[in-house]
Amino acid sequence: MLRGLLSQPPEHFYSQAAAHITGRRLVEIQGCRRVLEIEEGHLCLDMGRWQMELYGERLAIRALEGQQLVVEGALGRAEFSPRKEERP
């Protein structure tokens, strides 16, 4: 059992997308490839094979550097789903 805890993680483990939500006011996202859609109360993000959708009030992108994104606002909900086909 201890051997499994000390083994190397699966290939590409550290390149997977991650989201850290702090108190419904701040969302830090790693692995965001691009913003697919942005409108009042809604953000849709390309996370590779997945897409992440954020819903809430006064959502604003506060920082964007490489594949790291920080969103601030009153977060209502966050959803992950398989990424849809390319949007026009």
Secondary structure, 3 states (H helix, E strand, C coil): CHHHHHCCCCCCHHHCCEEEEECCCEEEEECCCEEEEEECCEEEEECCCEEEEEEEEEEEEEEEECCEEEEEEEEEEEEEEECCCCCC
